[in-house]
Amino acid sequence: MSQAGRYRKLRSGPAGAMNPTSERLRNVRVGVVGAGRLGSALARGLAQAGIEVAGPVGRGEAPSGCAAIVLCVPDGEIRAAATAVHGAAPLVGHTSGATPLSALDPAGADAFGLHPLQTFAPGDGPEAFAGAGCAVAGCTPAALASAADLARALGMTPFEIDEEGRAAYHAAASVASNFLVTLMAAAERIAAGAGLEPAEARALLMPLVRRTLDNVAELGPERALTGPIARGDEATVARQREAIAEAAPELLDLFDDFVKRTQDLAAVRS
């Protein structure tokens, strides 16, 4: 790509639909290493798409007779897993959003990246991929095309991420997903000050969270912002802070940081 740190959307079929297997994937056997949440779902999804799958096998094992092997292992284990599959397939890829393709060098194969922009719970099946974005990369045009084909076969929308932009892309994904979980845990902790058990707070807050996310998706963050900070109601914000100081004082720094960031966002909107 001509610009570092940029992505390029690749041509694909309708989002969310399992796409017909491309000619490149017909009569191809794909190996999956790693039987965790992603590896298990990936193997089931590829099989449902009509692709012959070997695995998922355990870390340190090498599926045999494969045209491509996908390593679904933690980032710190990619190089060791690549070493274990050395010479086992002409194409070897990983599913990391942050790790460069060079981690696959020990495999001695053309390298590709396949990172579903999705979160997976235990037992998730192929439906978890439907409609999600998928960051793909390849050390050659053919490797990139193969990664994009695998993404489309799973019903995802592939987009290319260059090596310079990989860390920033993955950080954005972590903020949007992982940090949201941390934020919800903080909200449950604060709700205890109102006498709510965590499960009760979660059930009551979820409709608000889902509607907020829908509004952000439709309107963008500036126009979706509501609440006392957006209205300039400093007295209410001060009372909230006093309540948090009593119920969850360890969260005051987090609250203050979010107040400042939200004030900045409100200023952009106005």
C-alpha positions in Angstrom: 0.0 0.0 0.0 1.2 3.5 -0.7 0.4 5.0 2.7 1.8 3.5 5.9 -0.7 2.9 8.7 -3.7 2.7 6.3 -6.2 0.0 5.5 -7.6 -0.9 2.1 -11.0 -2.5 1.8 -11.0 -5.5 -0.5 -13.8 -6.5 -2.8 -16.2 -9.0 -1.3 -19.8 -10.3 -1.4 -22.7 -9.3 0.8 -21.7 -8.8 4.4 -22.8 -11.5 6.8 -23.5 -14.2 4.3 -21.4 -17.3 3.9 -19.9 -16.7 0.5 -19.4 -19.4 -2.1 -16.0 -21.0 -1.8 -13.6 -19.4 -4.3 -11.8 -21.4 -6.9 -8.6 -21.0 -4.9 -10.2 -22.8 -1.9 -11.8 -25.6 -3.9 -10.4 -29.0 -3.0 -8.0 -27.4 -0.5 -7.3 -28.7 3.0 -6.8 -26.1 5.7 -5.2 -27.0 9.0 -6.1 -25.2 12.2 -3.7 -25.1 15.2 -5.1 -24.2 18.5 -8.4 -25.5 20.0 -9.3 -22.4 22.0 -12.4 -20.2 21.4 -11.2 -18.8 18.0 -9.6 -22.0 16.7 -12.6 -24.1 17.4 -15.0 -21.6 15.9 -12.7 -21.1 12.9 -12.5 -24.9 12.2 -16.3 -25.2 12.4 -16.9 -22.2 10.2 -14.5 -23.3 7.4 -16.1 -26.8 7.5 -19.6 -25.3 7.2 -18.3 -23.3 4.2 -17.4 -26.5 2.5 -13.7 -26.4 3.1 -11.9 -29.6 4.2 -10.4 -28.9 7.7 -7.7 -30.7 9.6 -8.0 -29.9 13.3 -8.1 -28.0 15.4 -4.9 -29.7 16.7 -3.0 -28.8 19.8 -0.2 -26.2 20.0 3.1 -27.7 18.9 1.4 -30.1 16.5 1.4 -29.9 12.7 -1.7 -30.8 10.6 -0.7 -32.9 7.6 -1.6 -32.7 3.9 -2.7 -29.1 4.1 -2.4 -26.3 1.5 -2.7 -23.7 4.3 -2.3 -23.8 8.1 -3.9 -21.1 10.4 -2.2 -20.7 13.8 -4.9 -19.7 16.4 -2.5 -19.3 19.3 -1.5 -16.5 21.7 0.8 -13.8 20.3 3.7 -14.9 22.4 3.4 -18.5 21.0 3.2 -17.7 17.3 6.9 -18.1 16.6 7.1 -21.5 18.4 3.9 -22.7 16.6 5.4 -21.6 13.3 8.5 -23.6 14.0 6.4 -26.6 14.8 4.7 -26.5 11.4 7.9 -25.8 9.4 7.5 -27.4 5.9 4.0 -28.7 6.6 2.2 -26.3 4.2 3.1 -23.7 1.5 0.9 -21.1 3.3 0.9 -20.4 7.0 -1.0 -17.7 8.7 -1.8 -16.3 12.2 -4.9 -14.7 13.7 -3.2 -12.0 15.7 -4.2 -8.4 15.2 -1.0 -6.9 16.6 1.8 -9.4 15.6 3.8 -8.8 12.4 4.0 -11.4 9.7 7.7 -11.8 10.4 6.7 -14.0 13.4 5.8 -16.6 10.9 9.3 -16.8 9.4 10.2 -20.1 11.1 7.4 -21.8 9.2 9.4 -21.5 6.0 6.2 -20.7 4.1 4.4 -17.7 2.5 2.8 -15.9 5.4 -0.6 -14.4 5.8 -2.7 -12.7 8.6 -6.3 -13.3 9.3 -7.7 -11.3 12.2 -11.5 -11.4 12.8 -12.6 -8.1 14.2 -14.9 -9.9 16.6 -15.0 -11.3 20.1 -15.6 -14.9 20.8 -17.3 -16.6 23.8 -16.9 -20.3 24.7 -18.9 -22.5 22.4 -19.4 -19.8 19.7 -20.0 -21.3 16.2 -19.7 -20.0 12.6 -22.4 -17.5 13.1 -20.0 -15.3 15.2 -18.1 -14.5 12.0 -21.1 -13.3 10.0 -20.9 -9.7 9.1 -17.7 -9.0 11.0 -14.7 -7.2 9.5 -11.5 -9.1 9.1 -8.0 -7.6 8.9 -5.9 -9.5 6.4 -2.3 -9.3 5.2 0.0 -11.4 3.1 3.7 -11.4 2.2 2.7 -12.0 -1.4 -0.3 -11.0 -3.5 -1.3 -14.7 -3.6 -1.0 -15.0 0.2 -3.1 -11.9 0.7 -5.7 -13.2 -1.7 -5.9 -16.5 0.1 -6.5 -14.8 3.4 -9.2 -12.7 1.9 -10.8 -15.8 0.5 -10.9 -17.5 3.9 -12.4 -14.4 5.4 -15.2 -14.3 2.8 -15.9 -18.0 3.1 -16.6 -17.3 6.8 -19.0 -14.4 5.9 -16.6 -11.6 6.9 -15.6 -8.5 5.1 -11.8 -8.5 4.5 -9.7 -5.3 4.6 -6.0 -5.0 4.3 -3.9 -3.7 7.1 -0.2 -2.8 6.5 2.5 -3.6 9.0 2.9 0.0 10.1 -0.8 0.3 10.9 -1.2 -3.0 12.6 -0.6 -1.9 16.2 -2.9 1.1 16.0 -5.6 -1.0 14.4 -5.4 -3.6 17.2 -5.3 -0.9 19.9 -8.5 0.6 18.5 -10.1 -2.9 18.6 -9.0 -3.3 22.3 -10.4 0.0 23.3 -13.7 -0.7 21.6 -14.1 -4.3 23.0 -11.8 -5.0 26.0 -12.1 -1.6 27.6 -15.9 -1.6 27.2 -15.9 -4.8 29.4 -13.7 -3.0 32.0 -16.0 0.0 31.8 -19.1 -2.1 32.4 -17.4 -3.8 35.4 -16.8 -0.2 36.8 -20.5 0.7 36.3 -21.6 -2.4 38.2 -19.2 -1.6 41.0 -20.6 2.0 41.2 -24.2 0.7 41.1 -23.5 -1.1 44.3 -23.7 2.3 45.9 -27.4 2.3 45.0 -27.9 -1.1 46.5 -27.8 -3.1 43.2 -26.2 -6.5 42.9 -23.9 -6.9 39.9 -26.3 -9.1 38.0 -29.2 -6.6 38.7 -27.1 -3.7 37.6 -26.0 -5.5 34.4 -29.6 -6.4 33.5 -30.8 -2.8 34.0 -27.8 -1.2 32.2 -27.7 -3.4 29.1 -30.7 -1.8 27.3 -29.0 1.6 27.8 -25.6 0.2 26.6 -27.1 -1.4 23.5 -29.1 1.7 22.5 -26.0 3.9 23.1 -24.0 1.7 20.7 -26.8 1.8 18.1 -26.8 5.6 18.3 -23.0 5.8 17.9 -23.2 3.5 14.9 -25.9 5.6 13.3 -24.9 9.1 14.4 -21.2 9.0 15.3 -19.9 9.8 18.8 -20.4 13.5 18.8 -24.1 13.5 17.9 -24.8 10.4 20.0 -23.5 12.0 23.2 -26.2 12.7 25.9 -26.2 13.2 29.6 -25.2 15.9 32.1 -21.8 16.7 30.6 -23.3 17.2 27.1 -25.8 19.6 28.7 -23.2 21.4 30.7 -24.8 20.4 34.0 -21.7 20.7 36.3 -23.7 20.4 39.5 -25.0 16.9 38.6 -21.5 15.8 37.6 -20.2 17.0 41.0 -22.9 14.9 42.8 -22.0 11.9 40.7 -18.4 12.3 41.8 -19.3 12.5 45.4 -21.3 9.3 45.1 -18.4 7.5 43.5 -16.0 8.7 46.2 -18.3 7.0 48.7 -19.2 3.9 46.8 -16.0 3.1 44.8 -13.2 5.6 45.6 -10.7 3.5 43.6 -12.6 4.5 40.5 -12.4 8.3 41.0 -9.3 8.7 38.7 -11.2 6.8 36.0 -14.3 8.9 36.4 -12.2 12.1 36.3 -10.5 11.0 33.1 -13.8 10.2 31.4 -15.3 13.5 32.5 -12.4 15.3 30.8 -12.6 13.2 27.6 -16.4 13.6 27.5 -16.1 17.4 28.0 -13.7 17.5 25.0 -16.2 15.5 22.9 -19.0 17.7 23.9 -17.0 20.8 22.9 -16.4 19.3 19.4 -20.2 18.7 19.1 -21.0 22.3 20.0 
